[in-house]
Each structure stands twice: as structure tokens, then as C-alpha cells.
């Protein structure tokens, strides 16, 4: 078995229920990334702009924050709502926000595009019912010790109110391990595919507890077929009022966005239903192709250095013939002749780039 069908079967589900956060679809062939600081604070609009520039599709905008210790920053409360409005206007992105009680839902209505039910609130059944009755999209985080059945039962409290706009969010569970803040349960993505058609998000920030581990956990979730990522991002993480240790910079967020686009392009081929939609898919594929060609040129440079040291010729005709044969099998739509021309054009251009590159750098 080749890896391609394995990836396609593992990461793509045709009957996933589509849920919208504003104009952003969750559960399709693109993996949106919801990003921003853990809590709304002074400077939030600038933080939102930075997340937008890094490629975020939606914004974290929590004005209420349940904290373990009463002396910790609890959020700006209703005073932060104008900042949500400004961030939505400036960036054009939808915002998610967390209510701590049913009364907060009405307060957030009109300022936020989706409700985030945090891990501490997963068992708060009055809040779940109120979220369902709101008609707003709800992101339901898994409780720190909740089983899959308990998590889905919590989702039932929302859907039983007639609201199917629910996204399940894995954020790590409490285990005996103390190195990470929580233990990310990547298997939840695969198991829940068999238990529900609701889309699945992952929050690698709360699982890791440390910014340096967030990219790796995000990639693991992408490889497992997650429908969305929820990531804490701050232009100056050390200055964040909440969970500073796990906040990544916009530069790192941009790399995660690029990785998500590349993996989606390779494992979730899709044909959009409009010219502009098809062009957006093509743009993502082209970005991925050229990043890989840049990487290929770098590897070719290393190969040529080894060949030079071993006094080997620059070109290996037999090796090139093997490449053409292999890629012809992988691209029947292109046909043997076209694959042959493309392969040799790529080889020629990569070799030429290697010859020119040192001069361009100098």
C-alpha cells in the first residue's frame, strides 16, 4: 500500500457536518486556524492584526477568563467588547469568545461570531443548554478528564436545543505526565470520526503549555486529520496577561499556517464550486509546489557537493529515467511524455539554480 491512499483515508471525511464561524467553514477541505492571545487585553486590536497577517482565519477574543487562582487576570469583561468590535472591523475576521454563564451569552451576542465553552465548563449543563438555545456556533472543549462518551453527551445538551452548529475541541487531558500542561490525545480525532459527524478542532497551546512544543503538536493534529486549529498567538508573548508561556509569535503562526496549507493540498484534494474557489485551491497548491521545489534545489546542491567530492558526473541518466518512470505511475492524468518533459525541466532548473545561487548570495 502506498502512503497516499493511507493519508487520504485518514484525513478526509466526506460526511463531516459543516459548521460556520462567520464566513469561515469548519469541516471542509481547508483547515482554518483560529488564533490570537489567550485573553483580550490592551493592544488586542494590534494583536488581532498580527494574527491576520500571519494567516489566521478567525480570532480568539475571550473577554472573560476562568482562572485557577483568583488573583490571576480574569479578563476585561464587558469593557473588552469594543475591542472585539474594532478587531472584527479592522481585520475582517470572525471572533470567538467564552461565556462563563448563561448571562454572558446575551452580552457577547453581536460582538462575537461563536461561543467557546472551555474545559472547566464542559459539565455546566445550564450553560450548554443556553449555548444551544442561542443559535450561535459553539466550540466545545473537552474536559480535562472527560471520556469521549462524556464529551459527546455534553455536545448533546447543545444539539438537543436544535443547534447543530457545534465543533468539538480536543485540548489535552490530565494524565500522570507533568512535563506538558496536558497530554494531547491525538487519537481522539480518529476515534471521534467513527462516533460523530461533528467537526473536530485541536488546541495544541493548552496541551503543550510551552510555546516551543506547539508547532509539533499542531502538525500531529494536521496529520491526523483535524478540521481546525485553535492556537494562542501574541506579538510579544512575554507580555501576555494570560498563559504567556504557551503563546507563539506571529512568525511561528505563519509557519504553521503554511504547513497546514501544504498538508491540505497534498492530502485533501478538492474541486471548488466556482472559478474563484478553484483559483484559491490552485494558489494553495502552487505555493506548496514551489516551496517543495525550493527544498529540492537545496537537496540538489548537497548532492552535487557529494558528487564533486567523489569525482562523479553531474548528471545520472539511469537515475533520471527511474524518476520519470516512478512519477509517471503517480500522475497518469499528465501522461508519460508530459511527465518526462516536466521532470527534466525540473532537474535542469534545479541544477541551474545551484550554479547561480552562490553568485546571487554573494
ABEGO torsion letter per residue (X at the ends): XBAAAAAAAAABBAABBBBBBEABBBGBABBBBBBEBABBBBGAAAAAAAAAAAGBABBBBBABBBBABAABBAEAEAAAAAAAAAAAAAAGBBBBBBBABAAAAAAABGABABBBBBAAAAABAAAAAAAAAAGBBBBBBBBAABBAAAAAAAAAAAAAAGBABBBBBBAEBBBABAABABBBBAAAAAAAAAABABBBBBBAAAAAGBAAAAAAAAAAAAAAGBABBBBBBBABAAABABGAAABBBAAAAAAAAAAAAAAAAAABBBBBABAAAAAAAAAAAAAAAAAAAAAAAAAAAAAAAAAAAAGBBABBAAAAAAAAAAAAAABAAAEAAAAAAAAAAAAAAAAAAAAAAAAAAX
